Structure formats: structure tokens, C-alpha cells
């Protein structure tokens, strides 16, 4: 894959992730009924809805901060791993959206792996 294709593909993925996670985070923080019901079904309390919303918005912002993109993408990947498990075992009906967002977040994290404090291999980031 050429350098420009890689560069612009990463940019498109980051924009999509930012839009998706800012929208989802704002829905959680504003108390949209669907989000309230979802976190009620999970059973950990509404405080976790607020924490998740802050993580989603904050991590989406970190995707654009030089040197912190790996952290932002890693947080989003972990958040979507939890969401996927919650959909599979508690909420239903489909974990596909969370899984897709998690995979896209993991791709971004992989691209910025050189920013990791542990050696995950080299990157051209």
C-alpha cells in the first residue's frame, strides 16, 4: 500500500471513529433514553454511563493529539471490547457495531504502536 493511500486511509478511519465516539459519548452524557436503558440492563449503575461517555469523548480527542494517539486508540479498543462482551452476554441483540468500532480502533492503535511505553514493534508513525 502506498504511503499516501495509507495516510489518507488512516485519516478517514480517525474521522469516522471521532464522529462515532463523540456522538455516542454525548448520547451517554446527555442521558438519552436508549443509553439509560442499556446501562440499566448491564446492571453496573448509571455512573458507569457517565464514565463511558467521558472516556469515549476524551479518547476520540486523543486520536488527534500528537504523541497520544496510541493511548486514545487503546482506550477506544478496550471500551469496545467491553461493549462487545456486554452485547454478547447481557444486552444483545448484535455486537457487530461495537466489534467493528473496536477493530477500527485497534487498527489505529497498531499504526501508532511506536508511542506505546512497551515495545510493540516499530512503526512509521
ABEGO torsion letter per residue (X at the ends): XBAAAAAAAAAAAAAAAAAAAAAAAAAAAAGBAAAAAAAAAAGAEAAAAAAAAAAAAAAAAAAABBGAAAAAAAAAAAAAAAAAAAAAAAAOABAAAAAAAAAAAAAAAAAAAAABABBAEBBAX
